[in-house]
Amino acid sequence: MPRILKQHPAHRDDIGDLITRRPVPGPAVEQLDPFLFLNHHGPQVYPQHNHGLPFGPHPHRGFETVTFILQGELSHLDSGGHESIITAGGVQWMTAGSGLVHAELSPESFKQTGGALEILQLWVNLPARLKWVAPAYVGLQHQDIPVIKADAGRVKVNLVSGAFEGHQGPIQSLTDVTLMTVSFKQGGEIHLPTPPGRQVFFYVVGGQLQVDGEAAQPWHLIELGEQGETVHLAALTDSQIIFGHATPIDEPVFSHGPFVMTTREEIIQAIEDYQKGLFGSLP
């Protein structure tokens, strides 16, 4: 039985002048429980005196956002009082929980000087028992994230959450989610964990790899079969992936725009609460 069950292409869905690809949800995959949504912005180069990213103030409730800044920089501001500017190689992990308003914009310095930009944003669901936790935010710069080298340095694992090879990521996930980015030099190889009973999330950001000897295409979400506790990756070119695993929640998912709950009634409540100003506001 082949290890790759299916490869789901990321579909272009640009937002203004921001190049955007979305592998999930897609025509053949609604979610990989608890991983709900991935936007891949860029790669592209912004000119000087640009308008920056278009993600002004907007609400969220019921899940977490994990944002990987691969190139460029990203500012964060939310109604819980959290504020940061994260540069290339860093990560923003936000727990929307009971609800907040946030903005993800380009800092003034980036709008003035321009430059390369590539960002991934992943939505991770929360179970019903945790959808009402207090909102939280952690901004990590590149130097805050442990780098585990393999194959004589030809592979580098940037471990954001969970454990890998005796190392622990700096984020303590509420639901024991393991997430990492992995970069390969051509010819680099590594075995990554695929624990039984866990949902694996694997997206090829760029480059060409082989997965247990099968070709994996760039800009594709790779759905793996369950056999084996590890998967062997070998890079045919310089490559980068986002990889992780988590226990499926196995609960109903009702989503509407920026809200992800377990019932339609909770969605209606979220809209009403936001309209009443209960999510707070930005300064």
KAVEN-V619462 format. One record per residue. RES is the residue in three letters. PHI is phi in whole degrees, 0 to 359 (NA if undefined). PSI is psi in radians with two decimals (999 if undefined). NEAR is the number of other C-alpha atoms within 8 Angstrom. Layout:
RES&PHI&PSI&NEAR, RES&PHI&PSI&NEAR
This chain:
MET&NA&2.23&2, PRO&295&2.59&6, ARG&288&-0.63&11, ILE&277&2.02&11, LEU&285&-0.78&9, LYS&199&2.63&7, GLN&245&2.09&11, HIS&258&2.02&12, PRO&289&2.55&8, ALA&279&2.24&12, HIS&265&2.41&8, ARG&293&2.31&8, ASP&209&1.19&8, ASP&300&2.56&9, ILE&247&1.73&8, GLY&62&-2.22&4, ASP&268&0.17&5, LEU&268&1.99&9, ILE&296&2.19&12, THR&223&2.30&12, ARG&237&2.49&13, ARG&226&1.89&14, PRO&276&-0.41&15, VAL&210&2.26&13, PRO&287&2.63&11, GLY&219&-3.13&11, PRO&304&-0.57&5, ALA&245&0.03&5, VAL&213&1.96&9, GLU&281&-0.66&9, GLN&196&2.86&10, LEU&240&1.40&10, ASP&319&2.10&10, PRO&262&0.26&13, PHE&273&2.08&11, LEU&258&-0.57&14, PHE&197&2.42&13, LEU&219&2.19&12, ASN&251&2.30&12, HIS&247&1.85&11, HIS&262&2.24&12, GLY&85&-2.86&10, PRO&285&2.51&10, GLN&202&2.92&8, VAL&243&2.16&8, TYR&272&2.43&10, PRO&284&3.01&8, GLN&297&2.65&9, HIS&58&0.83&8, ASN&267&2.99&9, HIS&269&-0.12&5, GLY&74&-2.90&10, LEU&285&2.65&8, PRO&262&0.28&7, PHE&264&1.26&8, GLY&289&-3.01&8, PRO&306&2.26&9, HIS&204&2.71&9, PRO&267&2.84&12, HIS&214&2.66&12, ARG&206&2.45&15, GLY&97&0.03&16, PHE&203&-3.01&15, GLU&235&2.58&13, THR&247&2.36&13, VAL&237&2.05&12, THR&244&2.12&11, PHE&257&2.06&11, ILE&265&1.73&16, LEU&278&-0.69&11, GLN&219&2.59&12, GLY&90&-2.66&12, GLU&208&2.78&13, LEU&214&2.26&12, SER&264&2.61&13, HIS&230&2.37&12, LEU&215&2.30&12, ASP&222&2.94&13, SER&286&-0.09&13, GLY&273&0.01&8, GLY&92&0.17&6, HIS&271&2.42&9, GLU&210&2.40&8, SER&196&2.85&8, ILE&236&2.06&9, ILE&251&2.33&14, THR&257&-3.10&12, ALA&306&2.34&11, GLY&92&-0.12&10, GLY&266&3.06&16, VAL&220&2.46&14, GLN&248&2.19&13, TRP&240&1.96&11, MET&242&2.23&11, THR&263&1.86&11, ALA&290&-0.70&15, GLY&51&-2.20&18, SER&290&-0.23&11, GLY&131&2.39&13, LEU&204&2.99&16, VAL&246&2.36&14, HIS&218&2.87&13, ALA&228&2.41&12, GLU&236&1.81&13, LEU&229&2.90&12, SER&279&2.36&11, PRO&299&2.75&11, GLU&303&-0.62&6, SER&298&-0.70&7, PHE&290&-0.67&12, LYS&295&-0.54&13, GLN&282&-0.80&9, THR&264&-0.40&9, GLY&70&-2.91&13, GLY&137&-3.08&10, ALA&286&2.54&10, LEU&217&2.30&14, GLU&206&2.17&13, ILE&221&2.43&13, LEU&245&2.35&12, GLN&235&2.15&12, LEU&248&2.35&12, TRP&258&2.26&12, VAL&242&2.15&12, ASN&291&2.72&12, LEU&246&2.51&14, PRO&292&2.83&8, ALA&307&-0.65&9, ARG&292&-0.27&6, LEU&245&0.01&9, LYS&292&-0.26&13, TRP&251&0.30&10, VAL&292&2.77&7, ALA&295&2.42&9, PRO&301&2.61&12, ALA&210&2.83&9, TYR&208&2.42&9, VAL&227&2.22&8, GLY&250&2.15&10, LEU&246&2.24&11, GLN&277&2.92&12, HIS&307&-0.72&10, GLN&288&-0.20&7, ASP&275&-0.17&8, ILE&253&2.11&13, PRO&297&2.45&11, VAL&248&2.09&8, ILE&254&2.10&9, LYS&265&2.52&10, ALA&221&2.87&11, ASP&51&0.96&9, ALA&57&0.60&6, GLY&86&-0.01&7, ARG&283&-0.22&13, VAL&232&2.35&15, LYS&232&2.18&12, VAL&258&2.13&12, ASN&260&1.79&11, LEU&270&1.94&17, VAL&271&-0.77&14, SER&214&2.76&14, GLY&80&-2.96&14, ALA&242&2.60&10, PHE&202&2.17&7, GLU&51&0.74&4, GLY&82&0.00&5, HIS&256&2.70&8, GLN&238&2.29&9, GLY&289&2.71&12, PRO&288&-0.36&10, ILE&272&2.24&8, GLN&264&1.67&8, SER&292&2.47&9, LEU&295&-0.45&5, THR&236&0.44&7, ASP&58&0.77&9, VAL&275&2.30&12, THR&258&2.22&12, LEU&221&2.48&12, MET&205&2.72&12, THR&252&2.56&12, VAL&230&2.19&12, SER&247&2.46&11, PHE&236&2.40&15, LYS&275&2.67&11, GLN&309&2.27&10, GLY&91&-0.17&10, GLY&291&2.54&11, GLU&225&2.66&13, ILE&199&2.67&10, HIS&257&2.21&8, LEU&246&2.62&8, PRO&284&2.41&7, THR&230&1.27&12, PRO&299&2.40&9, PRO&303&2.44&8, GLY&83&-0.05&5, ARG&254&2.56&10, GLN&274&2.19&11, VAL&265&2.37&12, PHE&245&2.16&13, PHE&213&1.95&11, TYR&234&2.30&11, VAL&272&1.83&16, VAL&291&-0.69&11, GLY&189&2.73&9, GLY&92&-3.11&13, GLN&234&2.27&13, LEU&230&2.84&13, GLN&247&2.36&12, VAL&249&1.86&13, ASP&48&0.74&8, GLY&88&-0.10&6, GLU&259&2.52&9, ALA&287&2.32&8, ALA&247&2.31&12, GLN&270&2.56&10, PRO&296&2.62&9, TRP&61&0.63&12, HIS&232&2.48&14, LEU&274&2.19&14, ILE&260&2.05&14, GLU&263&2.10&12, LEU&260&2.62&9, GLY&288&2.90&8, GLU&270&-0.13&7, GLN&289&2.43&6, GLY&88&2.60&8, GLU&264&-0.07&8, THR&220&2.84&9, VAL&233&2.43&11, HIS&262&2.16&10, LEU&245&2.35&12, ALA&227&2.26&12, ALA&269&2.14&16, LEU&278&-0.44&10, THR&222&3.02&11, ASP&305&2.30&11, SER&215&2.87&15, GLN&211&2.47&12, ILE&224&2.82&12, ILE&250&2.34&13, PHE&219&2.47&12, GLY&189&3.11&11, HIS&205&2.71&13, ALA&201&2.82&12, THR&281&2.21&11, PRO&302&2.49&8, ILE&278&-0.66&8, ASP&58&0.88&5, GLU&230&2.79&7, PRO&301&2.54&6, VAL&238&2.02&8, PHE&246&2.03&10, SER&237&2.58&9, HIS&211&1.87&7, GLY&57&-2.08&4, PRO&271&0.19&9, PHE&243&2.37&13, VAL&228&1.93&13, MET&231&-2.96&14, THR&251&-0.16&10, THR&220&2.76&9, ARG&297&-0.64&8, GLU&297&-0.63&6, GLU&291&-0.54&9, ILE&294&-0.79&14, ILE&300&-0.73&8, GLN&297&-0.71&8, ALA&299&-0.77&10, ILE&298&-0.79&8, GLU&295&-0.74&8, ASP&297&-0.70&10, TYR&294&-0.77&10, GLN&296&-0.48&7, LYS&279&-0.09&6, GLY&84&0.26&8, LEU&284&-0.18&7, PHE&273&-0.07&11, GLY&83&-3.04&9, SER&213&2.89&9, LEU&271&2.59&9, PRO&294&999&3
